[in-house]
Amino acid sequence: MSELTQRELESYLWGAATLLRGLIDASDYKQYIFPLLFFKRLSDVWDEDYQDALDETGDEGYANATANDRFVIPEGAHWNDVRAAPRDVGRALLSAFLAIEAANPERLQGVFGNANWTDKAQMPDSTLKNLIEHFSKHDLTLAAVPEDELGNGYEYLIKKFADDSGHTAQEFYTNRSLVHLMAQMLEPQPGESIYDPTCGTGGMLISCLAEVKRRGGDIRTTGLFGQELITITAAIARMNLVIHGVDDFHIASGNTLAMPAFVQGDRLRTFDVVLANPPYSIKKWNRGAWEQDTWGRNFLGTPPQGRADYAFFQHILSSMHPKTGRCAILFPHGVLFRNEEAEMRRRLVESDRVECVLGLGPGLFYNSPMEACVVICRSQKPKARKGRILFIDAVAEIARERAQSFLRPEHQARILSTYHAFADDPGFAAVADVADVLAADGNLSIARYVKRPKGAVAGGATLAATWAAFDEDGRDFWTGMDELVDMLDGLTPAEDADV
């Protein structure tokens, strides 16, 4: 059996999506393509395990039990059973999905999502048969498509769906080069627990696991936890983790701010590593409930109704293990200096949890020109870093190709080495005492601490660069404008004169 190349795999996967063009909105592709891909993979791997055991022993009962060790596919719920259905294909698919989920409640409950497979007006038998025959062209066994390769193909589809839908997809897709950098900075270890409170499709969790593996650690002892508001996206995260070969994971659906899923008694569960890309400045959230938060997450204060960023921030800080906890959070630059959050930010700085503020160039938020920053915090800083904060202005450490921004390996390496050095690097990094930051009323604007070329503004980017990205990628006009206003509000008098 020949192994598919990555290019062949990607072409094969995207070919399934093209069969849906003109039938449903591109933003809905994922509801149908991912469950079918996952169903085919489960069936092919089950067959592979069965055949290997049968070849080894000749015992059909043993082979069946061996195949069921990984996950159970009940009788009548295999890919080939659905492929053979002469009519009502959607109903056959739905029955198979429900049977598989019921037979594997701990790992696969809800994993196939909630698409309306039986709606023949939207998804007629002919379309479903075409999709099934398309996926049947290749085996998706571990021998033909190893976990890493299928995982890469899965990530490719996630990005393609985000591109093709024409919608902002921050909650669905986070720039992988940036996620990889965040994972490297937190250095997850074997045996640690890793958590993403707004996990999307699970990319940050997978990146952390890959970092453990890259460093020679045993990933079998690493626990992954995530919560995601959108039900289908949570289901895709579960599929994504299984496809990447992950066994120990817990992905919950629901609103992290309103109903955090991971609790122990009357307290939030805490984790060693937390990564997150929270939704930007959401306005529809229960601010009143936050003022009397059951879990005590409002220790810095209550954010304004129009911006829930510091609600997510406080949830993350509350979810960090009191000794080993560390986090990396992707935010827009406004969280560093907006006046309406000044008191909460001052209390945050006073707590001496902030270890590093990393400013990055525009375009790293998916389909948005906004600049990104990463805030790294620790429950307990190393002794040499107590009372100090590292500011890194990495606005120039960015590449751009085909209207997409990303970090090359050399960009990641420079940022990572600067973070480890934790020392001044003129024009690029500066270490500030917490006392000095508090003297500036807790303002974390990078430009206050890292001296930049004339014309730069708060957060590190030039207005020209920000406007260029805004002009090129301005599909999120009001979001981009909102962030531009935040940046201008954060200018010091001297910077204002430069502009």
Secondary structure, DSSP 8 states (H G I E B T S, - for coil): -----HHHHHHHHHHHHHTTTTTS-GGGHHHHHHHHHHHHHHHHHHHHHHHHHHHHH--HHHHHHHHHHH----TT-SHHHHHT--S-HHHHHHHHHHHHHHHSHHHHTTTT----TT-TTTS-HHHHHHHHHHHTTS---TTTS-HHHHHHHHHHHHHHHHHHH-S--TTT---HHHHHHHHHHH---TT-EEEETT-TTSHHHHHHHHHHHHTT--GGG-EEEEEESSHHHHHHHHHHHHHTT--SEEEEES-TTTS-S-EETTEE--BSEEEE---TT---S-HHHHHT-TT---SS----TT--HHHHHHHHHHTB-TTT-EEEEEEEGGGGT-GGGHHHHHHHHHTT-EEEEEEEEET-STT---EEEEEEEESS--GGGTTEEEEEEETTS-EEETTEEE--HHHHHHHHHHHHHTS-BTTTEEEEEHHHHHHTTT---GGGTS---TTB-TTS-BHHHHHHHHHHHTTSHHHHHHHHHHHHHT--HHHHHH-
